[in-house]
């Protein structure tokens, strides 16, 4: 943590914060994006029997990190993976989501 003060986050899921050299006093109370992504990909494959999956994500640092973690986890399980981002801008969001879904459906 900053100034060698321990920091405990209830919200930070980025694996970037796992670097002990950079964040020696950082801890979290929730799983990382990687852990959540691994679980959902495993569920899709083993429980639902899917071979192709798609993710819609908001185009901000949090959404991109989750999309990347999900892509890595799904590909490691042999799933075919597709994704599309949508705008975080409130005025563009609805159209952006529709466009992303349409793109994935093509």
Secondary structure, DSSP 4 states (H G I P E B T S, - for coil): -GGG--EEESS---GGGG-TTT-TTEEESS--HHHHHHHHHHIIIIIT--SEEEEEEESSHHHHHHHHHHHHHHHHTT-EEEEEEE---TTTHHHHHHHHHHHHH-
